[in-house]
Amino acid sequence: MLCVERWGGDDGPDDAIENLLDWPLVHALGGDADVLRMYKKAWEGHLRQYTLAKTVDVPFARDGMYYKEFPVMMDWLHNGEGLVVFNLQGLSDPDDARFAQRVKRFAGFYLNEDPGAQNYDPKHKIIRSMFNGSRGPLMRKATGLDWAGDPIEIENRFRPKHGETTYAQMVEHFKDYTETVGDHPQNMKATTLALNAFILTHEEKYRTWLLEYVDAWCERILANGNIIPTNIGLDGKIGSDAGGKWYGGVYGWGFTIFDPATKKMASRNQAYAGLPGFMNAYMLTGDDRFLDPWRKQIDTINANGKMVDGKMVYPHMFGDKGWYDFTPEKYAFGAPELAFLSMKPDDLARVSTLPWWSYLSGKNVDYPEQALRRDLARIGKQIQEIRNDSTTPDTRLADDPMVLNPASVESLVELVFGGLRPGRSGSALFCRLRYFDPATRRAGLPEDVATLIDEMTADRVSVTLVNVSQLAPRTVIVQAGGYAEHRFTAVKIGDQTQPLDGPHLSVTLAPGAGTRLTLTMKRHSMTPTMAFPWH
């Protein structure tokens, strides 16, 4: 990844590997083996590159921006983005020895297994700072330098994606990003490390820590009137390291700051960044108590809507004077995830007008074709942009190639996996079905096999499988869930129903043949695993 290596929140190490966003999903869907080879090579190079890259002025990265193959200390908006490749490698390559070592080491930074990375306080059940990583938590206020990185020439050389034209503006961008001591919801993204470690090893300590930490946040939401607080002090009390304000701190409910690039005030509340923690707990338990706090939060916020000029508007921020940043759109962060996980009517009602959900309910029948055309058009556009790119390594920041990434998987994750695209947060894969090729012993759809999911309910999914080869039969193994966390109970083909009892089903398709399967299942009834069906 040839660029000018920098530390920072604008164009740091996380952006370099984020250029390969969705590549693991391309392979896990059935993409060419070269995709796996290339993104693993990029990841190995990335770890070496940013271990060797050092800061001069930023104090904690002077001996390397990565230490023990992990960011020395940064917030989880950026840590998560830097793990979008690694956290999904287990879908295709769970037997890689270095992957297993890293999964356990990275999770260990948050279980306090490394004496140099005591990020977690087990007494108060908090991650002790917004800045955390392989060198532990940053136990002082952050500075603009900590966020912006070392001084660098900008004018006539770079065009930063955040709009700054000088280094001074980069520092000014972060001048108010100081209140970082104590816990913040975005730290719950770290639970994906423990989730991966448990799914890979089935060692109970990872599950125990994850559920303990998320349980603590559930209690805080309840204690705070059904709104997740954005600062938990070092004493474990809500808001105690943010002047007593539950809505305080960097990326808090009241975090509205001046943006030097636009010359306007910008609201940057990231309370929603805690959602992956609740989802991970649900993955392990199927217990609705991990979803209910988020459900109540959405309803509580929207209950503070008001009428302005004859129209209802709803708040998205909270400050010293109460709720603000009212818009016509209801607060809905987490609504699709709630609907997908719970499949309850009230949760589904929140997303009924979204295209994919409308299609699954029997409406919007043209959605598959529209979605595939959209993604194919994007690929063509991206390839042309790559060919037109004229930057050189010394005029390229780490995040510059991100807009050129041709991997376009949203339609396939929805229509093939029946799942949610993990996106930029470094999340695990939440889906209804996955596929394996027993002939080549790899993850993904076999050559010539096409699938389309057209129905999903709480206990049922319908999928059409087609062998487009006119010459050779194909066999595909269908798995219940991204990590075999669900269990099939029956399969219906035409008018015939056969009982099943397990997370896998093998289907052999004659040349040119296809069929629609209706699979009933008991969701979240199995211990999730990265093991392939034949393991």
GUSE-129023 format. One record per residue (C-alpha): x, y, z. Coordinates in steps of 0.2 Angstrom, whole numbers, plus 2048, in hexadecimal, padded with zeros to 3 digits. Each point is the difference from the previous one (the first is absolute). Example, Ala and Ser with C-alpha at 12.3 -4.5 7.8 and 13.67 -1.06 7.14 Angstrom:
83E7EA827/8068117FD/
***
This chain:
800800800/80B80E7F9/7FD810809/80780D80C/7FE7F6811/7F980B80E/7F87FE811/7EF809803/7EE8007FF/7FF8087EF/80B7F47F6/8087F480C/8057ED7FF/7EE7FB801/7FC8087EF/80E7F77F8/7F97EF802/7EE8067FF/8038027EE/7FD7EE7FF/7EF801808/7F47F27FB/80E7F57F8/7FE7F280D/7ED8007FB/8047FF7EE/8097F0803/7F47F980D/7F28027F3/80A7F57F4/80C80C7F8/8107FA7F8/80E7F980B/80B80E7FB/7F580C80A/8057F7810/8127FF7FC/8018137FC/7F780680F/80A7F580C/8108067F7/7FA812802/7FC7FD813/8127F9803/80780F7F7/7F680C80A/8057F9810/8128017FC/7FE8117F8/7F880980F/80B7F780C/80F8087F8/7F78107FD/80480C80F/7FA811806/80C80E805/7F580B80A/7F17F5805/8077F9810/7F87EE801/8047FB7EE/8138057FF/8057EE801/7F37FA7F3/7EE8047FC/7FD7ED802/8067F680F/7FE7EE801/7F78017EF/7F280C807/7FE812801/80980780F/7F180A806/7F28087F7/7ED802801/7F57F27F9/7F980A7F2/8117FE7F8/8057EF808/7F17F97F9/8038067EF/8127F9801/7F87EF803/7F47FE7F2/80B7F47F7/8077F680F/7F07FE80A/7F87F77F1/80F7F57FB/7F87F280A/7F27FE7F3/80C7F97F3/8107FB809/7FD7FB813/80F7F47FF/80D80D7FD/80C7FE80F/805813800/7ED805800/7FD7F580F/80F80780A/7FA8127FC/7EE7FD804/8057FA812/80D80E802/7F580E7FA/7F17FA80C/80D7FE80E/8038137FF/7EF802807/8007F180C/80F808808/80B7F17FB/80E80B7FB/80880A80E/80480E7F5/7EE8027FA/7F580180F/7F18087F6/7F27F980B/7FB803812/7F77F0806/7FA809810/7F680D7F7/7FE7F67EF/80780E7F6/80D8037F2/80A80D808/80280D7F2/7FA8037EF/8127FF7FA/8057EE803/80A7F27F7/80F7F5802/80980D80B/7F180280B/7F580F803/8048127FF/7FD806811/8018137FD/7F680C7F5/8047FE7EE/80780E7F6/7FE8067EE/8117F97FC/7FB7EF807/7F18007F3/8088097F1/8117F8800/8118087FC/8018107F6/8007FD7ED/80080B7F0/7EE8017F9/7FF80E7F3/8047FB7EE/8037EE806/7F17F8808/7ED8027FF/7FA7F9811/7EF7F8800/7FB80A80F/8028107F7/80F808809/80C80A7F5/80E80280E/8077F680E/7FA80E80C/7EE7FC7FA/8037EE804/805803812/7F280D801/7F47F27FA/8047F7810/80380E80D/7F07FC809/8037ED800/808800812/7F37F880C/8057EE7FC/8047F8812/7F37F4805/7F47F47F6/7F68047F1/7F47F57F6/80B7FF7F1/80C7F580B/7F37F27FE/8077FD7EF/80E7F8809/7F47F2804/8027F97EE/8127FB805/7F97F580E/7F27FA7F5/80C7FA7F3/80B7F880D/7F17F6808/7FA7FB7EF/8117FA7FB/8067F8810/7F07FD80B/80980580F/7F380680C/80A80F807/7FD80A7F0/7ED7FD801/800805812/8098107FE/7F68057F1/7EF7FD809/807809810/80580F7F7/7F08027F6/7F57FC80F/80880F809/7FB80B7F1/7EE7F9801/7FF805812/8078127FC/7F38037F3/7F27FB80C/80780B80D/80180F7F4/7EE8007FB/8027F47F1/80E80B7F8/8117F97FE/80C80C809/8108057F7/80C80180F/8027F480E/80E80780C/80E7F6807/7F67FE810/7F27F77F6/7F480E801/7F68087F2/8088107FA/80D80280E/80E8037F4/7F680C7F5/7FB80D80D/7F27F5807/7F78007EF/7FA7F07F9/8008077EF/812807801/8107FB7F9/8077FE7EF/7F47F97F4/7F280380D/7EE8047FF/805812802/8108007F5/7FD80E7F4/8108097FB/80780C7F3/8057F87EF/80F80B7F9/7FD7F87EF/7EE8067FE/80180E80C/7F07FA808/7FB7F7810/7FF7ED7FE/7F77F380B/80A7F0802/7F77F580C/8067EE7FF/7F57F880E/7FA7F57F2/8117F87FE/7FC7F580F/7F47F67F7/80C7F27FA/8027FB813/7EE7FD802/7FF7F67F0/80F7F5805/7F87FC810/7F07FB7F7/80B7F57F4/8067F680F/7EF7FF80A/7F18047F5/7FA80A80F/7F480F7FC/806809810/8108057F6/7F48087F3/7F380880A/80B80E807/8038067EE/7EE7FE7FC/7FB80B80F/80D80D7FC/7F98027EE/7EE802807/80580C80E/80A80B7F5/7F18017F3/7F480480E/809810802/7FB8057EE/7F68117FE/7F68097F4/80980E7F6/7F68097F2/7F37F3800/80D7F27FE/8077F380C/812801803/80B7F580B/81080280A/8117F97FD/80B80980D/7FF804813/80980F808/7FF80B80F/7F08077FA/7F87EF7FC/7FC7F87EF/8068097F0/8047FC7EE/7EE7FD7FB/7FD7F97EF/7F07F97F7/8087EF801/7FD7F580F/80F7FA80A/8037EF7F9/8127FB803/7FF7ED802/7EF7FD7F9/8057F57F2/80B7F680C/7F27FE80D/7F47FA7F2/80D7F37F9/8047F9811/7EF800809/7F47FE7F1/7F380780B/7F18097F8/803810809/8138007FB/7FC7FB7EE/7F380E7FE/80E80D802/8097FA7F1/7F17FA7F5/80380E7F3/8127FC7FE/8037F87EF/8077EF805/7F47FE80E/7F28057F5/8057F27F4/8017F380E/7EE804804/7FA7FC7EF/8018127F9/80D8097F5/8027F07F5/80C8087F5/80D80480E/80C7F27FC/8028057EE/802812805/80C7FD80E/80B7F57F5/80080D7F2/80580D80D/80F7F6806/8057FB7EF/8008127FA/80A80580F/80D7F37FC/8028077EE/801812807/80D7FB80D/80B7F77F3/80080F7F5/80580C80E/80E7F4805/8078017EE/7FE813800/809802811/81080B7FE/806801812/8117FA805/8067F8810/806811807/7F18097FC/7F47F3806/7F87FF812/7FB7F0807/7EE8037FD/8018067EE/7FD7EF7F8/7F17FD80A/7F48087F4/8077F47F2/7FD7F0809/7F67F57F3/7FA7F380D/7ED8027FF/7F77F380B/7F0808807/7F47F87F5/8087EF801/801800813/7ED804800/7FB7F47F2/80C7F2802/804800813/7F0808806/80A80B80B/807811805/80F8077F8/80D80280E/8068117F9/80E80A807/7FE7FD813/80A7F0800/7F07F5804/7FD7EE7FE/7F57F97F3/7ED7FE805/7F77F67F3/7F37F27FE/8097F57F4/8127FC7FA/8077F47F3/80F7F47FE/8077F77F1/8047EE805/8097FD7F0/80D80D803/7FF800813/7FE812801/7F380D806/7F48087F3/7F57FB7F2/8067F27F5/8048057EE/7F08027F6/7F480080F/7F580F802/7F480480E/7F280C805/7F8802811/7EF8077FE/7F87FD811/805801812/7F67FF810/8047FC812/8027EE7FC/8007FE7EE/80A8047F0/7FD7FC7EE/80E7FF7F4/8017FB7ED/80F7F67FB/8057FF7EE/80E7F77F7/80380A7F0/80C7F37F9/7F87F67F2/80D7F3801/8057FC812/7F77FC810/80580B80F/7FE7FD813/7FE80F80C/8007FF813/7F480C808/803806811/7F480880D/808811805/8118087FD/8087F580D/7F47F1801/7F780980E/7EF7FA7FA/7F97EF7FE/7F57F97F2/7F17F7806/7F87FC7EF/8018027ED/7F18027F4/8037FC7ED/7F08027F6/7F37F780A/80C7F580A/807804811/80E7F7808/806802812/812807804/80A80280F/8108097FF/8088107F8/8047F87EF/7F77FA7F1/8087F87F0/7F88037EF/8057F87F0/7F98097F0/8007F77EF/8068097F1/7F480F7FD/7F67FC80F/7F980B80D/7F380080E/7F980A80E/8037FB812/7F680680F/80B7FD80F/7F9801812/80C80380D/803804813/80B80F800/80E80280C/7FE7EF807/8127FA7FC/811805806/80780B7F2/8107F97F8/80C8057F2/8027ED7FC/7FC7FB7EF/7F27F27FE/80C7F27FD/80B80580F/
***
